[in-house]
Amino acid sequence: MFNILVPLISVVLGLLAGALIMISFGYNPVAGYAAMWNGAFGDAYFLGETVRQVTPYVLSGLAVAFAMRAGLLNIGVEGQVIVGWLAAVWIGSSFGMPPVLHVIVALLVAAIAGGLWGFVPGLLKAKLGVHEVIVTIMMNYIALYLSNSLIRGVLTDGSDRTENVASTASLAAPWLREITFFSRIHYGFIVALLMAFTMWFVLNKTTRGFELRAVGSNPFASEYAGMKVGRNIIIAMVISGGFAGLAGAMEGLGTFQYASVSSGFTNIGFDGIAVALLGANTAIGVVLAAILFGTLKIGALNMPTQAGVPTELVDIVIALIILFVASGYVIRWVFLKFSKEGK
Amino acid sequence: MGFLDALAIMVSSALVFAAPLIFTAIGGVFSERSGIINIGLEGLMVMGAFVGIVFNLTFADMFGAMTPWISMLAAMVLSAIFALVHAVASISFRADQVVSGVAINFLALGIGLFLTREFYDRGQTDIISQPFFTRDIPILSDIPVLGRMFFETYPSTYLAIAVALIGWFVLFKTTFGLRLRAVGEHPMAADTNGIKVYRMRYIAVMISGALGGLGGATYALTVAQSFSQATIVGQGFMSLAAVIFGKWHPLGALGAAIFFGFAQAISVNGASWPLFANIPQVFLLILPYVLTILALAGFIGRAEAPKSLGEPYIKGSR
């Protein structure tokens, strides 16, 4: 029960805190949230943009959640997104292939690239017991700088942006774009939902998934039961990285159709931590949480114009939601205390 | 440009980049030595940079040349208070310390940018009028080469090095430091000996907030001179790397921070220095991170974390 209750209460508390902040800065919170709602669902364009934003969030959320189920905190999703993005664009722009095959190959290579980026911390954790959090943080920066340098030096001749991917590799959905007044919506959301199903299936219906969850809940017991803990750790990180790589491919083949030099992170990976946490690390929870955060992020863009509220309010709200979910112990404690007194 | 000139400029600019990392890394050492992981260093630096710049812009007329110093003080105090969020969540509410730290990073940037828009109506503040200026130390700065390397720099750099030395003294030569370390190694044993575990951890996290704030403010008041989304991008994580590369020891962290400062200085200005012109920039950019991973993997001496790092202490449980 608390798996559902804690996230719900946290979201409500987060939004209430956002309302309080709006009031204390002289804004009308009702107008503020109405502007957000309109900005996310107000017309077909906004709806299309919301779906576009939700798509990579589902995948980066799955990435964090999958590792978490195996007892690993993958902060490196951000870096895995970046390498996946770059790999997808590389395949998409530098090779010629028949239509459907090209997309599939580009997606696969993106997943492999992300998986490789997850393999390194997985291997170090499994073989040398190095904590995955620090290694993945470091891998994020290596990914960022390496990708920038590859874009400048290898994929282009000193340019800050690659060419667009070939139409055969693009996830673009012209008819969907047309009915959403040319939002940047693309077919990626199908990939994201497929992957959510895949994660549920692997974790709950396969032996491998059972082993991964066992290692996550008690590595020592799993070891005694004859499972290879180290191998499961590596597999978990590789699959997690694969999801993250696909999240990057959504941006590279769908939203932007190119890769560019960036001075900072995409934040898709970091937001994925929030998504997974709120979704209680389950596939369905991740999809729902991704929808919520995607809505908040896209809706927020409408807040300055319609209600005068700075967009950044939403970042505060999301941070608070994470804090509240993480502090679930207190929500549980308060709840149990009240339910005991009621008896 | 002769070799010695280049070297002098390189060392002095490395020290400029190192100073914020030193402050923040020493803060990280305090927090982690008490058993609290602090991924939130980045956010604490953001808060420090934001407060430092806003205070400086607001009070420049009132305090004149003293403004940067008082801005540093304000950043230190407010960041220490802000760090309480991390302390409450991870110490009292038993939140996952890494997740709480991630939230701190989001929160600091959210608050900083929200208030920047509130106060200045756009995403970036003005350039401050009272930054730190480099100062020549009389006599010492006249020493050939060495003078330009070490004695024509920002006063904040000396403060950072002093803080590292004080941090070492406090952690390893005082009762307070012994207790703080005991709490991070074996909180139950410490508790049995009458050390207040929660209080020590709160103090440690607030020290990391204060020093992270100083670090952020130092970067803002020397290098960036304004606040925006792009002011603090990764310096906090680099400080965290310095904590680990320095093996959770203040002097190790000091050394690591200076070394990373070098890497940063080289990656920014390297192209114009004869020695480094031929090394692709990307190697210099990723060097600190690669080295940290190697250090963790045990290739550069094994880095051992405090025993109870990351575990919430629950009174009465074994």
Interface residues (C-beta under 8 A of the other chain):
Chain A: I21 F25 L73 I75 V120 L124 L128 V130 H131 V133 I134 V135 I137 M138 M139 N140 Y141 I142 Y145 L146 N148 S149 G153 S263 G264 F270 I273 A274 L277 P310 E312 L313 V314 D315 I316 I318 A319 L320 I322 L323 A326 S327 G328 Y329 V330
Chain B: I37 I39 V85 A89 F93 R94 A95 D96 V98 V99 S100 V102 A103 I104 N105 F106 L107 L109 G110 I111 L113 F114 R117 E118 Q229 A230 V233 G234 F237 L240 A241 I244 P280 Q281 V282 L285 I286 Y289 V290 T292 I293 L296 A297 G298 A305
